[in-house]
Amino acid sequence: MMMPEATGIGAAIAAALDSVLPGAQCLSLAGAQGISEGLSSDVALPMRIGVGHALLRLGAGAGFCAALLARMLGREPTAAEVDEMGREALAEFCNLVGGHLAGHLGEQGLAVTIGTPEASGAIGGCAWQQWQYEGQQFAIALQEESTA
C-alpha cells in the first residue's frame, strides 16, 4: 500500500480530529490492549489511499455518542435519542474525520477517496489510538485492508 509512514498517519489523524472535534485529547498513540472495554459501537469508513485500501475505524461508548449528539442537536439528548441515533452520530463523525483525513493525506500527495461509513461490529483486530472528549473516551484506527 502506498501510505505515509505511521508517524505521518498519526499526525494526519490528529490534525483531522482537531479540525472536526477541537478539544479532543490524545491519550495514547500506540495500539491499545483491551480497547473493546467500554466501547459499544464501532463504525468503519472504507478509504482508497494511493493504490491501497484501508478502513478508518471509530469505536466509542454511549457517553461519547451522547456528546456527539449534543453537539449536533445543540442540546443534551435524551437516553432514547442516544439509543436511537448514537451509532448514526458516530458514523457521521467518522465521515467528517475521514473527509478531513483525506484532505491532509492529499496535501502529502496521495490520492484519496472515501466510501460510506458502516457499522463494523468487531472492535478488535487493529492498532487503536485512544482519545478523550468531554471526559468520554473513543478510539480511532486506520486499518489496512487486504485486497487478496
C-alpha positions as CSV (number, residue, x, y, z in Angstrom):
1,M,0.0,0.0,0.0
2,M,1.3,3.5,-0.8
3,M,0.7,5.1,2.5
4,P,2.8,7.5,4.5
5,E,4.7,6.2,7.4
6,A,3.0,5.6,10.7
7,T,4.1,8.9,12.2
8,G,2.6,10.7,9.1
9,I,-0.7,8.8,9.5
10,G,-0.8,9.6,13.2
11,A,-0.2,13.3,12.6
12,A,-2.8,13.4,9.8
13,I,-5.4,11.7,12.1
14,A,-4.6,14.1,14.9
15,A,-5.0,17.1,12.5
16,A,-8.3,15.7,11.1
17,L,-9.7,15.2,14.7
18,D,-8.6,18.7,15.7
19,S,-10.5,20.1,12.6
20,V,-13.7,18.2,13.4
21,L,-13.6,18.0,17.3
22,P,-11.5,20.8,18.7
23,G,-10.5,20.0,22.3
24,A,-10.2,16.2,21.8
25,Q,-7.1,14.9,23.7
26,C,-4.9,12.1,22.7
27,L,-4.4,9.6,25.5
28,S,-2.2,7.1,23.6
29,L,-0.9,6.8,20.0
30,A,0.2,3.2,20.5
31,G,-2.0,0.3,19.8
32,A,-4.1,-0.3,22.9
33,Q,-4.7,-3.6,24.6
34,G,-8.2,-4.3,25.7
35,I,-9.6,-1.5,23.7
36,S,-13.0,-3.1,23.4
37,E,-13.7,-2.3,27.1
38,G,-16.4,0.3,27.3
39,L,-16.7,0.7,23.5
40,S,-20.1,-0.5,22.4
41,S,-20.2,1.0,18.9
42,D,-17.7,0.6,16.1
43,V,-18.1,2.1,12.6
44,A,-15.7,1.7,9.6
45,L,-15.3,4.1,6.7
46,P,-13.7,2.5,3.5
47,M,-10.9,4.5,2.0
48,R,-8.7,4.1,-1.0
49,I,-5.4,5.7,-0.3
50,G,-3.0,5.7,-3.3
51,V,-3.3,2.2,-4.7
52,G,-4.3,0.6,-1.4
53,H,-7.4,0.1,0.6
54,A,-8.0,0.9,4.3
55,L,-10.7,1.3,6.8
56,L,-10.9,4.3,9.1
57,R,-12.5,2.8,12.2
58,L,-14.0,4.6,15.2
59,G,-15.1,2.9,18.4
60,A,-17.0,4.6,21.2
61,G,-19.3,4.1,24.1
62,A,-22.8,5.6,24.7
63,G,-21.3,8.6,26.6
64,F,-19.2,9.7,23.6
65,C,-22.1,9.2,21.2
66,A,-24.2,11.3,23.6
67,A,-21.6,14.1,23.5
68,L,-21.6,14.0,19.7
69,L,-25.4,14.1,19.6
70,A,-25.3,17.1,22.0
71,R,-23.0,18.9,19.6
72,M,-25.2,18.0,16.6
73,L,-28.6,18.8,18.3
74,G,-27.4,21.9,20.2
75,R,-28.8,20.4,23.4
76,E,-28.4,17.3,25.7
77,P,-30.0,14.3,24.0
78,T,-32.4,12.0,25.8
79,A,-31.5,8.4,26.6
80,A,-33.9,7.3,23.9
81,E,-32.2,9.6,21.3
82,V,-28.8,8.2,22.2
83,D,-30.1,4.7,21.8
84,E,-31.8,5.6,18.5
85,M,-29.3,7.9,16.9
86,G,-25.9,7.2,18.7
87,R,-24.5,4.9,16.0
88,E,-25.6,7.3,13.3
89,A,-23.9,10.2,15.1
90,L,-20.7,8.1,15.3
91,A,-21.0,7.3,11.6
92,E,-21.4,10.9,10.7
93,F,-18.4,11.8,12.9
94,C,-16.4,9.1,11.2
95,N,-17.4,10.5,7.8
96,L,-16.3,14.0,8.8
97,V,-13.0,12.8,10.2
98,G,-12.4,10.7,7.0
99,G,-13.0,13.8,4.8
100,H,-10.5,15.9,6.7
101,L,-8.0,12.9,6.8
102,A,-8.4,12.6,3.0
103,G,-7.5,16.3,2.7
104,H,-4.5,16.0,4.9
105,L,-3.2,13.0,3.1
106,G,-3.9,14.7,-0.2
107,E,-1.6,17.5,0.9
108,Q,1.1,14.8,1.2
109,G,0.5,13.9,-2.5
110,L,-1.8,10.9,-2.0
111,A,-5.0,10.4,-4.0
112,V,-7.7,9.5,-1.5
113,T,-11.4,8.5,-2.0
114,I,-13.8,7.6,0.8
115,G,-16.8,5.4,0.9
116,T,-19.8,5.3,3.2
117,P,-19.4,4.5,6.9
118,E,-21.0,1.3,8.1
119,A,-21.4,-0.5,11.4
120,S,-18.3,-2.7,11.9
121,G,-19.3,-5.0,14.8
122,A,-15.7,-6.0,15.6
123,I,-13.8,-3.8,17.9
124,G,-10.5,-5.8,18.0
125,G,-8.0,-6.5,15.3
126,C,-6.1,-3.3,14.7
127,A,-3.8,-0.8,16.4
128,W,-6.1,1.8,18.1
129,Q,-5.3,5.3,19.2
130,Q,-7.2,6.3,22.4
131,W,-8.7,9.8,22.6
132,Q,-10.9,11.7,25.0
133,Y,-13.5,14.4,24.5
134,E,-15.5,16.0,27.4
135,G,-14.5,13.1,29.7
136,Q,-15.6,10.4,27.3
137,Q,-13.1,8.1,25.6
138,F,-13.2,7.0,22.0
139,A,-10.8,5.1,19.8
140,I,-9.7,5.5,16.2
141,A,-7.6,3.4,13.8
142,L,-6.6,3.3,10.2
143,Q,-6.6,-0.4,9.3
144,E,-5.0,-1.6,6.0
145,E,-7.4,-3.9,4.1
146,S,-6.0,-6.8,2.1
147,T,-7.4,-6.9,-1.4
148,A,-6.5,-10.5,-2.0
